[in-house]
Amino acid sequence: MNYLEIINKCLMELNYKRVRTFDELVKNDHIKIKNILNIINSEICTFENWNFLLRKKILQLPKNTTEVVNTVNGKIHTLSIDGKKYTYSQKFEDFILKKAPQERYSVLNDMLLFPKFKEDKTVDVIYYTNDFVKSAGGGEKMQLEKEDDTPQIPDPFAEPLLVYGTCMRMKANPSYGKFSYWLGMYKDNLANMRSKLCTDIKQSPSITLERF
């Protein structure tokens, strides 16, 4: 279900008039719904470490260097070099002062910090992406923008979660007639997604490869 279809579902649930084209979404409530949809989508995607957001990126670390630009748009799950898992260290000063411990990495601003190697190294990174949306062309991005964009949340969970969550946030009044229904449906579908989309690390995720 794409962005426009989800918006129309929200309009119907709120007893508003549906639109035929994306260009008709010009009213204040239309704009609110679009903004809230993106907020709800982001909240759900960051609620848990979902396997459907796992991606893999390959970085190149030149020899005799200790840092590389962090192009990972998300939370690092696993980082490895030469098949060895490297553990994150908060002590970035050790890397700057050339006292980096073995099989550790750190982060400073937009740089990933590593021990120095005498030869070029390939850094394998598995991470949870912050790109919560897919475009019609298959690309990924952070927010719903175009009518044919789709959320990363898998079917059949995307529609009820985004529609009920958005309607609930639009009214934001527990005394509103349908508020309890929306809240209950949102919670039920979120719990259902959590139970059916196993987040166990033994589950084989779908991984997209990128090389930089």
Buried (B, 14 or more C-beta within 10 A) or exposed (E): BBBBEBBBBBBEBBEBEEBEEBEEBEEEEBEEBBBBBBEBBBEBBBEBEBBBBBBBBEBEBEEEEBBBEBEBBBEBBEBBBEEEEBEEBEBBEBBBEEEBBEBBBBBEEEBBBBBEBEEEBEBBBBBBBBBBBBBEEEEBBBBBEEBEBBBBBEEEBBBBBBBBBBBBBBBEEEEBEBBEBBBEBBEEBBEBBBEEBEEEEEEEBEEEEEEE
